[in-house]
């Protein structure tokens, strides 16, 4: 990917990049350069909101049909997997295998590129999906609104973690792939602004649950992003930078932590 400056990207270019790379929605990519990647990763939280609303709608529908909180939670977790072709879950499993291998960076990256899933990847997937389902079951058990807002907040936090991971100064671990395409494209002030807006959106949504709901929502997003940052730092130390798999692992980590945080208190 080259830094093309002959044609400044439009908001449409940014949205097409975000939805075209982070979802399976029928969006046609018209630009694949660093300026478009910058806008796309800044728009990643918007893609998260759409995914979250879809997940919340399906979960709420299950509740309305009398399915109960657990089936609603399972359906809610399934929607983001479908809307991303499970790429984030696949990235989580690959990163778990790479980190668990204990090998040097170059060898660990080769482990991550293999098509099979090792024991570390299986355990990571099981624990993550169980944690997400258990948290949503708890939230839906409180109310349909709490469950729906949990789904939306988790998806928002998951994609905001990708915006932060695309900030200037974070290198790519490989010269190809999505990681190389977006690494270092987002200026730090813009990434922090996206973080503040995401926390503010979660606070506004959480206010629907009462006077403490706003604080709860914002704190959940900030904790999720903090967990994502810890994961990012560890991956940078082990792999030398980010890859598409690392982005998937960051999204799943942040989304899960957001859901677990919302069940507390």
C-alpha positions as CSV (number, residue, x, y, z in Angstrom):
1,X,0.0,0.0,0.0
2,X,1.4,3.4,-1.0
3,X,0.6,6.8,0.5
4,X,-1.5,8.2,-2.2
5,X,-2.2,11.9,-2.0
6,X,-3.4,12.8,-5.5
7,X,-7.0,12.4,-4.5
8,X,-8.0,13.1,-0.9
9,X,-10.3,10.4,0.5
10,X,-13.9,11.3,1.1
11,X,-16.1,10.2,4.0
12,X,-17.5,7.6,1.7
13,X,-14.0,6.2,1.0
14,X,-13.5,5.9,4.8
15,X,-16.8,4.1,5.4
16,X,-16.3,1.8,2.5
17,X,-12.9,0.9,3.8
18,X,-14.2,0.3,7.3
19,X,-17.2,-1.8,6.3
20,X,-15.5,-3.5,3.4
21,X,-12.6,-4.8,5.6
22,X,-14.3,-5.3,9.0
23,X,-17.7,-6.7,7.9
24,X,-19.1,-9.0,5.2
25,X,-21.7,-6.4,4.3
26,X,-21.9,-5.8,0.5
27,X,-19.7,-2.8,0.4
28,X,-17.3,-2.3,-2.6
29,X,-13.9,-1.0,-1.8
30,X,-12.9,1.8,-4.2
31,X,-9.6,2.8,-2.6
32,X,-6.8,0.7,-1.0
33,X,-4.2,3.3,0.1
34,X,-3.0,4.7,3.3
35,X,-5.2,7.8,3.4
36,X,-8.3,5.6,2.8
37,X,-7.0,3.2,5.5
38,X,-6.6,6.1,7.9
39,X,-10.2,7.2,7.4
40,X,-11.4,3.6,7.5
41,X,-9.8,2.8,10.8
42,X,-11.1,6.0,12.3
43,X,-14.6,4.9,11.1
44,X,-14.1,1.4,12.6
45,X,-16.3,2.2,15.7
46,X,-19.1,3.1,13.4
47,X,-18.8,-0.4,11.8
48,X,-18.9,-1.7,15.4
49,X,-22.1,0.1,16.1
50,X,-23.8,-1.4,13.1
51,X,-22.6,-4.9,14.0
52,X,-23.7,-4.3,17.6
53,X,-27.2,-3.1,16.6
54,X,-27.7,-6.2,14.5
55,X,-26.6,-8.4,17.3
56,X,-28.8,-6.6,19.8
57,X,-31.8,-6.8,17.4
58,X,-31.5,-10.6,17.0
59,X,-31.0,-11.1,20.7
60,X,-34.0,-9.0,21.6
61,X,-36.1,-10.8,19.0
62,X,-35.3,-14.1,20.7
63,X,-36.4,-12.7,24.0
64,X,-39.6,-11.4,22.5
65,X,-40.3,-14.9,21.1
66,X,-39.9,-16.3,24.6
67,X,-36.6,-18.1,24.1
68,X,-35.1,-16.9,27.4
69,X,-31.9,-15.1,28.2
70,X,-29.4,-17.9,27.4
71,X,-30.6,-18.6,23.8
72,X,-30.8,-14.9,23.3
73,X,-27.2,-14.6,24.4
74,X,-26.0,-17.3,22.1
75,X,-27.8,-15.7,19.2
76,X,-26.3,-12.4,20.0
77,X,-22.8,-13.8,20.1
78,X,-23.4,-15.6,16.8
79,X,-24.3,-12.4,14.9
80,X,-20.8,-10.7,15.0
81,X,-19.2,-14.0,14.0
82,X,-21.5,-14.2,11.0
83,X,-21.0,-10.5,10.0
84,X,-17.2,-10.9,10.1
85,X,-17.0,-14.4,8.7
86,X,-15.5,-15.3,12.1
87,X,-12.3,-13.6,11.1
88,X,-11.8,-12.0,14.5
89,X,-12.3,-15.3,16.2
90,X,-9.9,-16.9,13.8
91,X,-7.3,-14.1,14.6
92,X,-7.8,-14.7,18.3
93,X,-7.1,-18.4,17.9
94,X,-4.0,-17.8,15.7
95,X,-2.6,-15.3,18.1
96,X,-3.1,-17.6,21.1
97,X,-1.2,-20.3,19.2
98,X,1.5,-17.9,18.3
99,X,1.9,-16.6,21.8
100,X,1.6,-20.1,23.3
101,X,4.3,-21.5,21.1
102,X,7.0,-19.7,23.0
103,X,9.0,-19.4,19.7
104,X,10.9,-16.4,18.4
105,X,8.9,-13.8,16.5
106,X,9.6,-15.2,13.0
107,X,8.7,-18.7,14.0
108,X,5.6,-17.6,15.9
109,X,4.3,-15.7,12.9
110,X,4.7,-18.9,10.8
111,X,2.6,-20.7,13.5
112,X,-0.1,-18.1,13.2
113,X,-0.2,-18.4,9.4
114,X,-1.0,-22.2,9.5
115,X,-4.6,-23.2,8.7
116,X,-5.0,-25.5,11.7
117,X,-5.9,-24.4,15.2
118,X,-3.7,-25.7,18.1
119,X,-4.6,-26.3,21.7
120,X,-4.0,-22.8,22.8
121,X,-6.3,-21.5,20.1
122,X,-9.0,-23.9,21.0
123,X,-8.9,-23.0,24.7
124,X,-8.8,-19.2,23.9
125,X,-11.9,-19.6,21.6
126,X,-13.8,-21.7,24.2
127,X,-13.1,-19.3,27.1
128,X,-13.9,-16.2,25.1
129,X,-17.1,-17.5,23.6
130,X,-18.2,-18.9,27.0
131,X,-17.4,-15.6,28.7
132,X,-19.4,-13.6,26.1
133,X,-22.4,-15.9,26.3
134,X,-22.3,-15.9,30.1
135,X,-22.1,-12.1,30.3
136,X,-24.9,-11.6,27.9
137,X,-27.1,-14.2,29.6
138,X,-26.6,-12.2,32.8
139,X,-27.4,-8.9,31.1
140,X,-30.5,-10.2,29.3
141,X,-31.6,-11.7,32.6
142,X,-31.8,-8.2,34.0
143,X,-33.7,-6.8,31.0
144,X,-33.8,-6.8,27.3
145,X,-32.5,-3.2,27.3
146,X,-29.4,-4.2,29.4
147,X,-28.6,-7.1,27.0
148,X,-29.1,-5.1,23.9
149,X,-26.9,-2.2,25.2
150,X,-24.3,-4.8,26.2
151,X,-24.1,-6.1,22.7
152,X,-23.8,-2.6,21.2
153,X,-21.2,-1.4,23.8
154,X,-19.1,-4.5,23.3
155,X,-19.1,-4.2,19.5
156,X,-18.2,-0.5,19.7
157,X,-15.3,-1.1,22.1
158,X,-14.0,-4.0,20.0
159,X,-13.7,-1.8,16.9
160,X,-12.4,1.2,18.8
161,X,-9.6,-1.0,20.0
162,X,-8.7,-1.5,16.3
163,X,-8.6,2.3,15.8
164,X,-6.1,2.6,18.7
165,X,-4.0,-0.2,17.4
166,X,-3.7,1.6,14.0
167,X,-2.2,4.7,15.6
168,X,1.1,6.2,14.6
169,X,4.1,4.5,16.1
170,X,2.6,0.9,16.0
171,X,4.5,-1.0,13.4
172,X,3.4,-4.0,11.2
173,X,4.9,-7.4,12.0
174,X,4.8,-8.4,8.3
175,X,5.2,-6.4,5.0
176,X,1.8,-7.7,3.7
177,X,-1.8,-8.1,4.9
178,X,-4.3,-5.9,6.7
179,X,-1.8,-5.2,9.5
180,X,0.7,-3.7,7.1
181,X,-2.1,-1.8,5.3
182,X,-3.3,0.1,8.4
183,X,-0.4,0.1,10.8
184,X,0.6,3.6,11.9
185,X,-2.0,5.3,9.7
186,X,-4.1,7.0,12.4
187,X,-2.6,10.1,14.2
188,X,-2.5,9.7,17.9
189,X,-4.8,12.8,18.6
190,X,-7.4,11.3,16.2
191,X,-7.2,7.9,17.9
192,X,-7.7,9.5,21.3
193,X,-10.6,11.5,20.0
194,X,-12.2,8.3,18.7
195,X,-11.7,6.8,22.1
196,X,-13.4,9.7,23.8
197,X,-16.3,9.6,21.4
198,X,-16.8,5.9,21.9
199,X,-16.8,6.2,25.7
200,X,-19.2,9.1,25.4
201,X,-21.5,7.1,23.1
202,X,-21.5,4.2,25.6
203,X,-22.2,6.6,28.5
204,X,-25.2,8.1,26.6
205,X,-26.6,4.6,25.9
206,X,-26.0,3.5,29.4
207,X,-28.0,6.4,30.7
208,X,-31.1,4.5,29.6
209,X,-30.5,2.1,32.5
210,X,-30.5,4.8,35.2
211,X,-28.3,7.4,36.7
212,X,-25.3,5.1,37.2
213,X,-25.7,3.5,33.8
214,X,-23.8,6.3,32.0
215,X,-20.7,5.8,34.2
216,X,-21.0,2.1,33.9
217,X,-21.0,2.2,30.1
218,X,-18.1,4.6,29.8
219,X,-16.0,2.6,32.3
220,X,-16.8,-0.6,30.5
221,X,-15.4,0.8,27.2
222,X,-12.3,2.2,28.9
223,X,-11.6,-1.1,30.7
224,X,-12.0,-2.9,27.4
225,X,-9.6,-0.6,25.6
226,X,-7.1,-0.9,28.5
227,X,-7.2,-4.7,28.1
228,X,-6.8,-4.3,24.4
229,X,-3.8,-2.1,24.9
230,X,-2.2,-4.6,27.2
231,X,-2.7,-7.3,24.5
232,X,-1.3,-5.0,21.9
233,X,1.8,-4.3,23.9
234,X,2.4,-8.0,24.5
235,X,2.0,-8.8,20.8
236,X,4.4,-6.0,19.8
237,X,7.0,-7.4,22.1
238,X,6.5,-11.0,20.9
239,X,5.9,-10.4,17.2
240,X,7.5,-7.1,16.5
241,X,4.2,-5.4,15.5
242,X,0.6,-6.0,14.4
243,X,-0.9,-8.3,11.9
244,X,-4.5,-9.0,10.8
245,X,-4.6,-11.8,13.3
246,X,-3.6,-9.4,16.1
247,X,-6.4,-7.1,15.1
248,X,-8.8,-9.9,15.4
249,X,-7.5,-10.9,18.8
250,X,-7.7,-7.3,20.0
251,X,-11.3,-7.0,18.9
252,X,-12.4,-10.2,20.7
253,X,-10.4,-9.3,23.8
254,X,-11.9,-5.8,24.1
255,X,-15.4,-6.9,23.3
256,X,-15.3,-9.7,26.0
257,X,-13.9,-7.4,28.7
258,X,-16.6,-4.8,27.9
259,X,-19.3,-7.4,28.4
260,X,-17.8,-8.7,31.6
261,X,-17.4,-5.2,33.0
262,X,-21.0,-4.5,32.3
263,X,-22.1,-7.5,34.4
264,X,-20.4,-6.1,37.5
265,X,-21.9,-3.7,40.0
